[in-house]
Amino acid sequence: MEESMEEEEGGGGYEAMMDDQNHNNWEAAMDGYRQQPPPQPPPPSSSTSSREPPGVQLLAVAAAASERKGPKEGLGPPPEANGVAMMMMKSCDAAAAKAATAPTPSATININTSTSKFLMNVITIEDYKSTYWPKLDGAIDQLLTQNPGDYIPISYEQIYSCVYKCVCQQHSEQMYSDLIKKITNHLERVSKELQASPPELYIERFNLALGQYMGALQSIVPLFIYMNKFYIETKLNRDLKDDLIKLFTEHVAEKHIYSLMPLLLEAQSTPFQITPSTMANIVKGLYTLRPEWVQMAPALFSKFIPNILPPAVESELQQYAAQDQKLQRDLLQNGFARGDQSRKRAGDELAYSVHIRTNFS
């Protein structure tokens, strides 16, 4: 028993001594690896190099060396093999990073293509005059000459797109100038047509011109809203709708107000010479164009615009009653007898009730 224990103790001492020697050999090998550069692997054969890349060949050499030395000494892969593997891994990582960051030819081609497309989309002043403004000019013509309620076969989306592109390409000033010139020429033609109108048609034609123009503005102003927002409001500190209403005031209304007002006063004194809706449209339109024109006929404007005259006072009640009596006399002279309408409605209701009773009895 004691001999076996001594043999085991002796065997354990031998194993401990071998572990110390192996540890010393490993430290010596590591010191040598830190002081000396790693040795170069043997050149590969021609057959191997033709089939495998250099990195794979170096790793294969390092693996073979570790298999020859590792089982005998129990030390694992030698420091030289580890150094070679580390160098190869670093070189592979560097190559991969370089390949990832390097631009490919296709990317360069795409960039050049996008740049050329951007340059091709530039709208020159010649493009604006030959392509874009003619589209806007034709649409404005149709909008200015349409009758209220008519359908116009134009693409509002296409017109808005033209305005948007021209504003983005810095053609706002030219487009605004062309728009003002276009509408000014139209209004001058309208004014000449009104001057050639006979007195009996003058009021009706003025009402038609006013309503047609105001209706056109309801479509023109939204189509040019982008120009209004980024040029007229920003640089001119004005509003497109106000500018276009001012054009009608200067080129049409101001030239005809002194011919129109006497005809309106005459029509007011003769009931139903013109329809009440026509009279209301003209009076309200003139007030919108220039409120100070109220002073030319306050009584006429007060019938359609609230708060034109001062508040009524008790001392003027007799005057108001006299005006109402005069209106009733005028109605009687034009065939509207008092109570005719009420009796007619009552008769219609009675006939309808008799008809219902007869059918359901």
Secondary structure per residue as TSV (DSSP state, phi and psi in degrees):
chain	resnum	aa	ss	phi	psi
A	1	M	-	360.0	-45.5
A	2	E	H	-65.6	-37.8
A	3	E	H	-65.8	-41.1
A	4	S	H	-64.6	-37.8
A	5	M	H	-65.5	-40.2
A	6	E	H	-64.4	-39.8
A	7	E	H	-64.0	-40.5
A	8	E	H	-64.6	-40.8
A	9	E	H	-65.0	-39.0
A	10	G	H	-66.1	-41.9
A	11	G	H	-61.8	-40.1
A	12	G	H	-64.6	-36.0
A	13	G	H	-67.1	-34.8
A	14	Y	H	-67.3	-42.1
A	15	E	H	-65.0	-39.0
A	16	A	H	-63.9	-39.8
A	17	M	H	-63.9	-39.1
A	18	M	H	-68.5	-36.3
A	19	D	H	-63.4	-40.7
A	20	D	H	-63.8	-42.1
A	21	Q	H	-64.9	-41.9
A	22	N	H	-63.7	-38.6
A	23	H	H	-64.4	-41.2
A	24	N	H	-65.1	-41.0
A	25	N	H	-62.5	-39.7
A	26	W	H	-64.4	-41.8
A	27	E	H	-66.5	-38.8
A	28	A	H	-64.9	-40.0
A	29	A	H	-65.7	-40.0
A	30	M	H	-66.5	-38.2
A	31	D	H	-63.1	-40.9
A	32	G	H	-66.1	-35.6
A	33	Y	H	-68.1	-37.6
A	34	R	H	-69.6	-32.3
A	35	Q	H	-85.4	-29.2
A	36	Q	S	-115.8	146.2
A	37	P	-	-66.6	153.2
A	38	P	-	-66.0	139.8
A	39	P	-	-67.2	151.7
A	40	Q	-	-77.4	139.7
A	41	P	-	-72.2	157.4
A	42	P	-	-63.6	147.0
A	43	P	-	-63.6	136.0
A	44	P	-	-74.7	158.5
A	45	S	-	-71.0	163.1
A	46	S	H	-66.6	-35.6
A	47	S	H	-67.8	-38.4
A	48	T	H	-71.3	-42.7
A	49	S	H	-65.4	-25.6
A	50	S	H	-77.0	-19.6
A	51	R	H	-103.2	-29.8
A	52	E	S	-124.3	149.4
A	53	P	-	-72.0	161.4
A	54	P	H	-59.2	-37.4
A	55	G	H	-62.9	-40.4
A	56	V	H	-67.2	-37.0
A	57	Q	H	-64.4	-43.2
A	58	L	H	-64.3	-41.7
A	59	L	H	-65.1	-35.6
A	60	A	H	-65.5	-40.1
A	61	V	H	-63.3	-43.1
A	62	A	H	-64.8	-38.6
A	63	A	H	-67.0	-38.4
A	64	A	H	-65.4	-39.6
A	65	A	H	-64.4	-39.4
A	66	S	H	-67.8	-32.8
A	67	E	H	-70.0	-34.3
A	68	R	H	-72.0	-37.5
A	69	K	H	-95.1	-30.8
A	70	G	H	-63.3	-49.7
A	71	P	H	-65.2	-28.2
A	72	K	H	-75.3	-44.2
A	73	E	H	-99.8	-15.8
A	74	G	T	69.4	27.3
A	75	L	-	-102.2	-6.5
A	76	G	-	79.5	-166.7
A	77	P	S	-63.8	138.3
A	78	P	-	-68.9	160.5
A	79	P	H	-58.8	-34.3
A	80	E	H	-62.9	-42.4
A	81	A	H	-64.3	-41.2
A	82	N	H	-61.8	-40.8
A	83	G	H	-63.4	-42.4
A	84	V	H	-63.6	-43.8
A	85	A	H	-62.3	-41.3
A	86	M	H	-63.8	-41.7
A	87	M	H	-62.5	-41.9
A	88	M	H	-66.0	-40.1
A	89	M	H	-63.9	-41.6
A	90	K	H	-64.1	-43.6
A	91	S	H	-64.9	-38.2
A	92	C	H	-67.0	-41.4
A	93	D	H	-63.0	-40.9
A	94	A	H	-64.3	-41.6
A	95	A	H	-65.7	-39.6
A	96	A	H	-66.0	-41.0
A	97	A	H	-65.0	-39.9
A	98	K	H	-64.8	-40.4
A	99	A	H	-67.8	-33.5
A	100	A	H	-71.8	-36.6
A	101	T	H	-85.3	-18.1
A	102	A	S	-73.1	130.9
A	103	P	-	-70.4	139.8
A	104	T	-	-84.5	156.5
A	105	P	H	-60.9	-34.1
A	106	S	H	-65.8	-37.9
A	107	A	H	-63.1	-41.6
A	108	T	H	-62.4	-40.2
A	109	I	H	-65.1	-39.2
A	110	N	H	-65.1	-40.6
A	111	I	H	-62.4	-45.0
A	112	N	H	-63.3	-37.7
A	113	T	H	-65.8	-43.9
A	114	S	H	-64.7	-37.0
A	115	T	H	-64.5	-42.4
A	116	S	H	-65.1	-37.0
A	117	K	H	-64.6	-39.9
A	118	F	H	-62.5	-42.0
A	119	L	H	-67.1	-33.1
A	120	M	H	-70.2	-24.1
A	121	N	T	-83.9	-1.9
A	122	V	-	-67.4	131.4
A	123	I	-	-99.8	111.3
A	124	T	-	-80.5	171.2
A	125	I	H	-66.4	-30.3
A	126	E	H	-68.4	-40.3
A	127	D	H	-62.5	-40.8
A	128	Y	I	-62.2	-45.1
A	129	K	I	-71.8	-33.4
A	130	S	I	-92.2	-25.2
A	131	T	I	-118.7	-52.1
A	132	Y	I	-82.7	-47.8
A	133	W	H	-65.5	-38.1
A	134	P	H	-55.9	-36.6
A	135	K	H	-64.8	-43.8
A	136	L	H	-66.8	-38.9
A	137	D	H	-61.7	-45.1
A	138	G	H	-65.1	-40.2
A	139	A	H	-66.1	-40.2
A	140	I	H	-65.1	-39.0
A	141	D	H	-57.6	-46.0
A	142	Q	H	-66.4	-39.4
A	143	L	H	-69.0	-35.3
A	144	L	H	-74.6	-26.2
A	145	T	H	-104.9	2.0
A	146	Q	-	-75.8	150.3
A	147	N	-	-85.3	149.5
A	148	P	T	-55.8	127.5
A	149	G	T	92.6	-7.0
A	150	D	-	-75.7	152.8
A	151	Y	-	-98.0	131.6
A	152	I	-	-113.0	124.8
A	153	P	-	-81.4	68.6
A	154	I	-	-123.4	155.6
A	155	S	-	-93.5	104.8
A	156	Y	H	-65.1	-32.9
A	157	E	H	-65.0	-40.7
A	158	Q	H	-67.4	-41.1
A	159	I	H	-65.9	-43.6
A	160	Y	H	-62.3	-38.3
A	161	S	H	-64.3	-39.7
A	162	C	H	-61.7	-44.9
A	163	V	H	-62.8	-43.3
A	164	Y	H	-60.8	-46.4
A	165	K	H	-65.4	-40.1
A	166	C	H	-66.5	-37.5
A	167	V	H	-66.6	-42.5
A	168	C	H	-65.5	-27.4
A	169	Q	T	-95.1	18.9
A	170	Q	T	65.7	37.3
A	171	H	-	-110.7	21.6
A	172	S	H	-64.2	-43.9
A	173	E	H	-62.7	-45.4
A	174	Q	H	-65.0	-39.9
A	175	M	H	-67.8	-40.2
A	176	Y	H	-64.3	-42.0
A	177	S	H	-63.3	-42.0
A	178	D	H	-66.1	-38.2
A	179	L	H	-64.5	-45.2
A	180	I	H	-64.4	-42.0
A	181	K	H	-64.5	-40.8
A	182	K	H	-61.5	-48.9
A	183	I	H	-71.2	-34.2
A	184	T	H	-62.0	-44.6
A	185	N	H	-61.7	-39.5
A	186	H	H	-63.3	-44.6
A	187	L	H	-68.5	-32.1
A	188	E	H	-66.0	-37.0
A	189	R	H	-66.5	-39.8
A	190	V	H	-62.1	-41.3
A	191	S	H	-63.5	-40.5
A	192	K	H	-65.7	-37.6
A	193	E	H	-66.0	-36.8
A	194	L	H	-67.8	-38.2
A	195	Q	H	-62.7	-30.1
A	196	A	T	-87.2	1.9
A	197	S	S	-81.1	142.2
A	198	P	-	-70.7	157.2
A	199	P	H	-57.6	-38.0
A	200	E	H	-68.6	-19.1
A	201	L	H	-108.9	-1.3
A	202	Y	H	-64.2	-47.0
A	203	I	H	-65.1	-44.3
A	204	E	H	-63.6	-41.5
A	205	R	H	-71.5	-35.2
A	206	F	H	-64.7	-41.7
A	207	N	H	-62.5	-39.5
A	208	L	H	-65.0	-44.3
A	209	A	H	-64.2	-41.5
A	210	L	H	-65.6	-47.4
A	211	G	H	-66.3	-37.4
A	212	Q	H	-65.4	-41.1
A	213	Y	H	-70.2	-43.7
A	214	M	H	-65.5	-34.3
A	215	G	H	-68.0	-36.4
A	216	A	H	-66.3	-34.8
A	217	L	H	-63.4	-29.2
A	218	Q	H	-65.9	-20.0
A	219	S	H	-102.7	-35.3
A	220	I	H	-69.5	-44.9
A	221	V	H	-61.3	-46.4
A	222	P	H	-63.4	-32.7
A	223	L	H	-65.9	-31.6
A	224	F	T	-104.4	25.8
A	225	I	H	-66.2	-32.1
A	226	Y	H	-68.4	-41.0
A	227	M	H	-65.2	-38.1
A	228	N	I	-63.3	-40.2
A	229	K	I	-74.8	-41.3
A	230	F	I	-103.7	0.1
A	231	Y	I	-130.9	-57.2
A	232	I	I	-68.5	-48.5
A	233	E	I	-71.3	-35.7
A	234	T	I	-80.6	-47.1
A	235	K	I	-97.8	-32.7
A	236	L	I	-99.6	-12.0
A	237	N	-	56.2	41.6
A	238	R	-	-135.6	-175.9
A	239	D	-	-127.7	139.9
A	240	L	H	-62.6	-43.2
A	241	K	H	-62.5	-41.5
A	242	D	H	-63.4	-39.5
A	243	D	H	-64.7	-40.7
A	244	L	H	-72.7	-34.7
A	245	I	H	-66.6	-37.5
A	246	K	H	-63.2	-34.7
A	247	L	H	-61.8	-44.0
A	248	F	H	-64.7	-38.0
A	249	T	I	-62.6	-45.2
A	250	E	I	-75.1	-38.9
A	251	H	I	-97.4	-14.1
A	252	V	I	-126.2	-62.1
A	253	A	I	-63.7	-45.7
A	254	E	H	-63.0	-32.3
A	255	K	H	-77.5	-17.1
A	256	H	H	-121.7	-2.0
A	257	I	H	-63.6	-37.2
A	258	Y	H	-78.3	-17.0
A	259	S	H	-90.5	-30.2
A	260	L	H	-78.6	-40.2
A	261	M	H	-62.5	-44.3
A	262	P	H	-60.6	-36.5
A	263	L	H	-66.6	-36.6
A	264	L	H	-66.8	-40.8
A	265	L	H	-66.7	-37.2
A	266	E	H	-66.8	-40.8
A	267	A	H	-66.8	-30.8
A	268	Q	H	-67.7	-37.1
A	269	S	H	-73.3	-18.3
A	270	T	S	-113.5	100.2
A	271	P	T	-58.2	139.3
A	272	F	T	64.6	19.8
A	273	Q	S	-66.4	-37.7
A	274	I	S	-126.6	157.9
A	275	T	-	-66.9	147.1
A	276	P	H	-59.2	-34.2
A	277	S	H	-66.0	-37.5
A	278	T	H	-64.6	-45.7
A	279	M	H	-60.5	-43.3
A	280	A	H	-65.0	-42.2
A	281	N	H	-62.0	-43.0
A	282	I	H	-68.7	-45.8
A	283	V	H	-63.4	-46.1
A	284	K	H	-65.6	-37.0
A	285	G	H	-65.7	-42.5
A	286	L	H	-63.4	-37.8
A	287	Y	H	-66.2	-36.2
A	288	T	H	-67.7	-39.4
A	289	L	H	-68.4	-45.1
A	290	R	-	-154.8	101.3
A	291	P	G	-59.7	-27.7
A	292	E	G	-68.9	-11.0
A	293	W	G	-69.4	-8.4
A	294	V	G	-59.1	-33.0
A	295	Q	G	-65.1	-18.7
A	296	M	G	-73.5	-29.8
A	297	A	-	-155.5	74.9
A	298	P	H	-59.7	-38.9
A	299	A	H	-65.4	-37.7
A	300	L	H	-67.3	-45.5
A	301	F	H	-68.7	-31.2
A	302	S	H	-67.1	-20.3
A	303	K	T	-75.8	-16.1
A	304	F	T	-125.8	-17.4
A	305	I	S	-117.2	123.3
A	306	P	T	-71.6	153.5
A	307	N	T	62.7	29.3
A	308	I	-	-80.8	-47.8
A	309	L	S	-87.1	158.8
A	310	P	-	-66.8	161.1
A	311	P	-	-58.2	149.8
A	312	A	-	-69.6	145.2
A	313	V	-	-120.8	160.4
A	314	E	G	-64.4	-33.7
A	315	S	G	-67.1	-16.6
A	316	E	G	-103.3	10.2
A	317	L	H	-64.0	-38.4
A	318	Q	H	-62.6	-36.4
A	319	Q	H	-66.6	-40.9
A	320	Y	H	-64.1	-40.2
A	321	A	H	-64.3	-38.3
A	322	A	H	-65.5	-37.5
A	323	Q	H	-64.9	-41.4
A	324	D	H	-65.1	-39.7
A	325	Q	H	-64.7	-38.4
A	326	K	H	-64.4	-40.3
A	327	L	H	-63.3	-39.7
A	328	Q	H	-65.6	-39.4
A	329	R	H	-63.9	-39.6
A	330	D	H	-63.4	-38.3
A	331	L	H	-66.0	-39.7
A	332	L	H	-65.2	-37.6
A	333	Q	H	-68.5	-24.1
A	334	N	T	-96.9	16.4
A	335	G	T	92.9	7.0
A	336	F	-	-100.2	92.4
A	337	A	-	-74.3	150.9
A	338	R	T	-67.0	129.0
A	339	G	T	84.5	-0.5
A	340	D	H	-62.0	-44.7
A	341	Q	H	-68.0	-39.9
A	342	S	H	-66.9	-40.8
A	343	R	H	-66.6	-37.2
A	344	K	H	-63.2	-44.0
A	345	R	H	-63.6	-40.7
A	346	A	H	-64.4	-40.8
A	347	G	H	-64.3	-39.8
A	348	D	H	-63.3	-41.1
A	349	E	H	-66.1	-39.9
A	350	L	H	-65.9	-43.4
A	351	A	H	-63.0	-38.2
A	352	Y	H	-65.6	-40.0
A	353	S	H	-67.9	-39.1
A	354	V	H	-63.9	-40.2
A	355	H	H	-63.2	-40.3
A	356	I	H	-65.5	-44.5
A	357	R	H	-65.8	-37.4
A	358	T	H	-67.1	-39.2
A	359	N	H	-73.6	-29.7
A	360	F	H	-104.9	4.0
A	361	S	-	-88.7	360.0
